[in-house]
């Protein structure tokens, strides 16, 4: 299985949670330990090892917060 | 390491002002990606409407023009006729295109202007605070239909894609949705075809995109997508209504 790496531009995340539903391996969560400059809990990944780099989260994100790489 | 997805070069670094979860952002990305992939970003001119997407001239990394309410197709006609080598497109919401701008969109299709229109249908007026639009569904509650829209008072919602597909000058008419990654990919293909039609000079192309308005629907972004699937898709079926091949 391909491995992926997801990076979030945390400052511009609006916490809409749309990326959570489209992740096939269910590793995206809202980071409730922090609040970004916009006042939202931003999206983050809790287990990057499981990421397959499908890009669904990045395609869905309306605000272009997410960058996906695959290796 | 290969990049699977990164922000399109067709968008500027300006942060979108749209509400959390608003699919305007998704469609902005698709248009920008298509313009980059077709290598026409440098010679494209977008015409922004009035409505939530009025500020889209800040977001697209190409030349933009702001039009009066509903008049984006007329402005785009002028730009395209004076500069036929440019790729000219309009980005309009349902309040803009299906209400005050109905005359403009019908006649731009009728004349077969070689422009492309991206039509955002979210069944409500967004920027002005959630009033009923021509595309508001029967029974849908808005600030001007507090007991739900009724047929007796307001008629049935207007199906723009079906209507425009009956006009000979409209050569590409398709309705898409951006509720799932699969549908987002299909939407991008449709937008690409609409721009390719313009490049081939065959006529007018329009893509209607079913979108959400979480704020004015009073739903979370995730519930909004489900509401779109449950309520909008049965009334506004996805699919292609006209391709240039049918006319050949």
Boltz contact constraints between the chains, C-beta under 6 A:
constraints:
  - contact:
      token1: [A, 12]
      token2: [B, 15]
      max_distance: 6.0
  - contact:
      token1: [A, 14]
      token2: [B, 20]
      max_distance: 6.0
  - contact:
      token1: [A, 15]
      token2: [B, 20]
      max_distance: 6.0
  - contact:
      token1: [A, 16]
      token2: [B, 20]
      max_distance: 6.0
  - contact:
      token1: [A, 16]
      token2: [B, 21]
      max_distance: 6.0
  - contact:
      token1: [A, 16]
      token2: [B, 221]
      max_distance: 6.0
  - contact:
      token1: [A, 17]
      token2: [B, 222]
      max_distance: 6.0
  - contact:
      token1: [A, 18]
      token2: [B, 21]
      max_distance: 6.0
  - contact:
      token1: [A, 18]
      token2: [B, 221]
      max_distance: 6.0
  - contact:
      token1: [A, 22]
      token2: [B, 181]
      max_distance: 6.0
  - contact:
      token1: [A, 53]
      token2: [B, 4]
      max_distance: 6.0
  - contact:
      token1: [A, 55]
      token2: [B, 4]
      max_distance: 6.0
  - contact:
      token1: [A, 55]
      token2: [B, 5]
      max_distance: 6.0
  - contact:
      token1: [A, 56]
      token2: [B, 181]
      max_distance: 6.0
  - contact:
      token1: [A, 58]
      token2: [B, 5]
      max_distance: 6.0
  - contact:
      token1: [A, 59]
      token2: [B, 181]
      max_distance: 6.0
  - contact:
      token1: [A, 59]
      token2: [B, 184]
      max_distance: 6.0
  - contact:
      token1: [A, 60]
      token2: [B, 181]
      max_distance: 6.0
  - contact:
      token1: [A, 62]
      token2: [B, 25]
      max_distance: 6.0
  - contact:
      token1: [A, 62]
      token2: [B, 26]
      max_distance: 6.0
  - contact:
      token1: [A, 63]
      token2: [B, 16]
      max_distance: 6.0
  - contact:
      token1: [A, 63]
      token2: [B, 25]
      max_distance: 6.0
  - contact:
      token1: [A, 64]
      token2: [B, 7]
      max_distance: 6.0
  - contact:
      token1: [A, 67]
      token2: [B, 6]
      max_distance: 6.0
  - contact:
      token1: [A, 68]
      token2: [B, 4]
      max_distance: 6.0
  - contact:
      token1: [A, 68]
      token2: [B, 5]
      max_distance: 6.0
  - contact:
      token1: [A, 69]
      token2: [B, 1]
      max_distance: 6.0
  - contact:
      token1: [A, 69]
      token2: [B, 3]
      max_distance: 6.0
  - contact:
      token1: [A, 70]
      token2: [B, 2]
      max_distance: 6.0
  - contact:
      token1: [A, 70]
      token2: [B, 4]
      max_distance: 6.0
  - contact:
      token1: [A, 71]
      token2: [B, 1]
      max_distance: 6.0
